[in-house]
Amino acid sequence: MLHTVTVGTIALQRDKLAWRVPLAAAVAVTLMIAGFLTVGWADKTLPLAAASLFIPISGTYDPPNRRLITQLWTLLWLMLATLLGGLLSSDFPFTMMAGVLVGAVLAFACGFVGGAGPNARTSGMLSLVLFAIFLGMPVARDSAVADSLLVGLGGILIMGWVIVLRAVFKRPRMWGAPKRTPSVIAQLHPRLNPRDDFLRHGVRLAGSFTTATIIAECVKWPHQYWIPMTVAWASVPDLSGTATRIAARIFGTIIGIAVVTAAIELGHLGPYQTSVLIGFGALITMMFIAANYMIAVAGVTVFLIALFTLIGEPVGSSEEYRILATILGGAITIVWSLVWMSTTHEHRHRFFRSASRANV
């Protein structure tokens, strides 16, 4: 397990390294944020930028002519997750309880839907991440609707930008005649049995996300959403994959915090320079999301912390809490990953237990 985690954390899969779409998307993110800064809407950049980062990641496993439909579906779920999180983000006890319960249901759905394929798995993960962020950031009810619409705007703008660039450079289109495939419901129906790994994963994710959300509400750290967000990012159906992602998540977060702190503090960056740094974080995230998760985490950490400096939070004011929250979220995920383990690990555990009894 240690060897698997170490190799999985540092290994770079060069064949999965991408740069064309990430570069185009990073430029678009920078321009959109700079435009919002120009009109004095710095406080509205978070949902816009989040969609601009997440939409290019979705559809990664689709051929180019199928990517647009996947991204449109993902955008719909991102908007709904943002709206739900915002509406349930109040500190009122009843609303908090409703947020925990809805989060549990959503976490199960986002984990189980991964059984329909890697794109469904990615869309579910990204939706749960946005739900965790906006649930942990108390906002007014009208702001929840506005945030959801801004997520939609960011997604539409980034898709339009990529479509135009593909047409200009004569790249394959993002849409075309779809290949007939079974519906998501048809793919998931056979998995409704207790031996299925994705059903078990959904149950574990619901438990770990609920635990992380309750703890986040109790500790009241700055950016408390970082705990359930870590659970959403790091959880995968198998134990070794989860352990690898947690290790990558912790080290990537530390690296990202060091980079963004050094860049902003030593470079004395202004708002527009910070928007370039946000674009750089988006570029690194999208380039390495499939090639090396640790580097991608460093990129998304740069992206988020630089984004929060535009909203008014000085860099260095809560970074230690982010590291602690990452470690805590990882610990919660590991503990829950030992509950109702995947059938592969269950068989392996039985084999080693039988072997040890035989040796005795």
Secondary structure in CASP SS format (residue, H / E / C, confidence):
PFRMAT SS
TARGET T0000
AUTHOR 0000-0000-0000
METHOD secondary structure of the structure
MODEL  1
M C 1.00
L H 1.00
H H 1.00
T H 1.00
V H 1.00
T H 1.00
V H 1.00
G H 1.00
T H 1.00
I H 1.00
A C 1.00
L C 1.00
Q C 1.00
R H 1.00
D H 1.00
K H 1.00
L C 1.00
A C 1.00
W C 1.00
R H 1.00
V H 1.00
P H 1.00
L H 1.00
A H 1.00
A H 1.00
A H 1.00
V H 1.00
A H 1.00
V H 1.00
T H 1.00
L H 1.00
M H 1.00
I H 1.00
A H 1.00
G H 1.00
F H 1.00
L H 1.00
T H 1.00
V C 1.00
G C 1.00
W C 1.00
A H 1.00
D H 1.00
K H 1.00
T H 1.00
L H 1.00
P H 1.00
L H 1.00
A H 1.00
A H 1.00
A H 1.00
S H 1.00
L H 1.00
F H 1.00
I H 1.00
P H 1.00
I H 1.00
S C 1.00
G C 1.00
T C 1.00
Y C 1.00
D C 1.00
P C 1.00
P H 1.00
N H 1.00
R H 1.00
R H 1.00
L H 1.00
I H 1.00
T H 1.00
Q H 1.00
L H 1.00
W H 1.00
T H 1.00
L H 1.00
L H 1.00
W H 1.00
L H 1.00
M H 1.00
L H 1.00
A H 1.00
T H 1.00
L H 1.00
L H 1.00
G H 1.00
G H 1.00
L H 1.00
L C 1.00
S C 1.00
S C 1.00
D C 1.00
F C 1.00
P H 1.00
F H 1.00
T H 1.00
M H 1.00
M H 1.00
A H 1.00
G H 1.00
V H 1.00
L H 1.00
V H 1.00
G H 1.00
A H 1.00
V H 1.00
L H 1.00
A H 1.00
F H 1.00
A H 1.00
C H 1.00
G H 1.00
F H 1.00
V H 1.00
G H 1.00
G H 1.00
A H 1.00
G C 1.00
P H 1.00
N H 1.00
A H 1.00
R H 1.00
T H 1.00
S H 1.00
G H 1.00
M H 1.00
L H 1.00
S H 1.00
L H 1.00
V H 1.00
L H 1.00
F H 1.00
A H 1.00
I H 1.00
F H 1.00
L H 1.00
G C 1.00
M C 1.00
P C 1.00
V C 1.00
A C 1.00
R H 1.00
D H 1.00
S H 1.00
A H 1.00
V H 1.00
A H 1.00
D H 1.00
S H 1.00
L H 1.00
L H 1.00
V H 1.00
G H 1.00
L H 1.00
G H 1.00
G H 1.00
I H 1.00
L H 1.00
I H 1.00
M H 1.00
G H 1.00
W H 1.00
V H 1.00
I H 1.00
V H 1.00
L H 1.00
R H 1.00
A H 1.00
V H 1.00
F C 1.00
K C 1.00
R C 1.00
P C 1.00
R C 1.00
M C 1.00
W C 1.00
G C 1.00
A C 1.00
P C 1.00
K C 1.00
R C 1.00
T C 1.00
P C 1.00
S C 1.00
V H 1.00
I H 1.00
A H 1.00
Q H 1.00
L H 1.00
H H 1.00
P H 1.00
R H 1.00
L C 1.00
N C 1.00
P C 1.00
R C 1.00
D C 1.00
D H 1.00
F H 1.00
L H 1.00
R H 1.00
H H 1.00
G H 1.00
V H 1.00
R H 1.00
L H 1.00
A H 1.00
G H 1.00
S H 1.00
F H 1.00
T H 1.00
T H 1.00
A H 1.00
T H 1.00
I H 1.00
I H 1.00
A H 1.00
E H 1.00
C H 1.00
V H 1.00
K C 1.00
W C 1.00
P C 1.00
H C 1.00
Q C 1.00
Y C 1.00
W H 1.00
I H 1.00
P H 1.00
M H 1.00
T H 1.00
V H 1.00
A H 1.00
W H 1.00
A H 1.00
S C 1.00
V C 1.00
P C 1.00
D C 1.00
L H 1.00
S H 1.00
G H 1.00
T H 1.00
A H 1.00
T H 1.00
R H 1.00
I H 1.00
A H 1.00
A H 1.00
R H 1.00
I H 1.00
F H 1.00
G H 1.00
T H 1.00
I H 1.00
I H 1.00
G H 1.00
I H 1.00
A H 1.00
V H 1.00
V H 1.00
T H 1.00
A H 1.00
A H 1.00
I H 1.00
E H 1.00
L H 1.00
G H 1.00
H C 1.00
L C 1.00
G C 1.00
P H 1.00
Y H 1.00
Q H 1.00
T H 1.00
S H 1.00
V H 1.00
L H 1.00
I H 1.00
G H 1.00
F H 1.00
G H 1.00
A H 1.00
L H 1.00
I H 1.00
T H 1.00
M H 1.00
M H 1.00
F H 1.00
I C 1.00
A C 1.00
A C 1.00
N C 1.00
Y H 1.00
M H 1.00
I H 1.00
A H 1.00
V H 1.00
A H 1.00
G H 1.00
V H 1.00
T H 1.00
V H 1.00
F H 1.00
L H 1.00
I H 1.00
A H 1.00
L H 1.00
F H 1.00
T H 1.00
L H 1.00
I H 1.00
G C 1.00
E C 1.00
P C 1.00
V C 1.00
G C 1.00
S C 1.00
S C 1.00
E H 1.00
E H 1.00
Y H 1.00
R H 1.00
I H 1.00
L H 1.00
A H 1.00
T H 1.00
I H 1.00
L H 1.00
G H 1.00
G H 1.00
A H 1.00
I H 1.00
T H 1.00
I H 1.00
V H 1.00
W H 1.00
S H 1.00
L C 1.00
V C 1.00
W C 1.00
M C 1.00
S C 1.00
T H 1.00
T H 1.00
H H 1.00
E H 1.00
H H 1.00
R H 1.00
H H 1.00
R H 1.00
F H 1.00
F H 1.00
R H 1.00
S H 1.00
A H 1.00
S H 1.00
R H 1.00
A H 1.00
N H 1.00
V C 1.00
END
